[in-house]
Amino acid sequence: MGMGFAEIPGAATMKVRLTKKLAERIDGVYVGDRNVGDVLDLKPEQARLLIAEQWATPEQTRLVLVPSPARRQSPDAPHPDDLDGCERAS
């Protein structure tokens, strides 16, 4: 089975967003104190099961890079728009 968006190989947990809740316990996962839309940190096996049965979706995390204060103030640091010919991470 493929990796979810927030699953990292070897990670102890996987983040999923609860999309529907019809019981206090779904496939052995207690969700009594959670609401639809909440993000859950689960064991990867539990997370994949909830996703497969459409109780949850993988949480799409985004990596946001923020330059350090020294980098932001450096006048000779290149601006990302000035990096012609360089590969950019997708």
C-alpha positions in Angstrom: 0.0 0.0 0.0 1.3 3.5 -0.8 2.3 6.1 1.7 -0.2 8.8 2.9 0.7 12.4 2.6 1.8 12.7 6.3 3.4 9.3 6.6 7.1 9.1 6.8 8.9 5.8 6.6 9.8 4.6 10.1 7.5 7.2 11.7 5.5 6.1 14.8 2.4 8.0 13.8 0.5 9.1 10.7 -1.8 12.1 10.6 -5.3 11.8 9.2 -8.4 14.1 9.1 -11.6 12.6 10.4 -14.2 13.0 7.6 -17.2 11.3 9.2 -18.1 9.9 12.6 -21.0 7.6 13.3 -19.8 5.9 16.5 -17.5 6.5 19.5 -15.1 3.8 18.2 -14.3 3.2 14.6 -12.4 0.1 13.7 -11.0 -0.1 17.2 -9.9 3.6 17.2 -11.6 5.7 20.0 -12.9 8.9 18.5 -15.5 9.7 21.2 -13.9 13.1 22.1 -13.1 14.0 18.5 -15.1 15.8 15.8 -15.4 15.6 12.1 -12.5 17.7 10.7 -10.2 17.0 13.6 -6.6 15.8 12.8 -5.7 12.5 14.5 -2.2 11.2 15.1 -2.5 7.4 14.8 -0.4 4.4 14.3 0.1 4.0 10.5 -1.9 0.7 10.4 -4.9 2.4 12.1 -4.6 5.4 9.9 -4.6 3.4 6.7 -7.6 1.4 7.9 -9.6 4.5 8.5 -8.6 5.9 5.2 -9.4 2.7 3.3 -12.9 2.6 4.9 -13.4 6.3 4.1 -13.7 7.5 7.8 -10.6 9.7 7.3 -8.3 11.2 4.7 -4.6 11.6 4.8 -3.6 15.0 6.3 -1.8 17.0 3.7 1.0 18.7 5.5 3.0 21.4 3.8 6.6 22.2 4.5 7.0 25.9 4.8 10.6 27.2 4.8 11.1 30.4 6.7 14.6 32.0 6.3 16.5 32.7 9.5 16.6 36.4 10.6 20.3 36.6 9.5 19.4 35.2 6.0 16.5 37.7 5.6 18.7 40.6 6.5 21.6 39.6 4.3 21.7 42.0 1.3 23.8 39.6 -0.8 21.5 36.6 -0.3 19.8 35.7 -3.6 16.0 36.1 -3.9 14.3 32.8 -5.0 13.1 34.6 -8.2 16.7 35.2 -9.1 17.7 31.6 -9.2 17.3 31.0 -12.9 18.5 27.5 -14.0 18.3 26.1 -10.5 16.0 23.2 -9.7 13.3 23.9 -7.3 11.8 21.4 -4.8 8.3 20.4 -5.6 
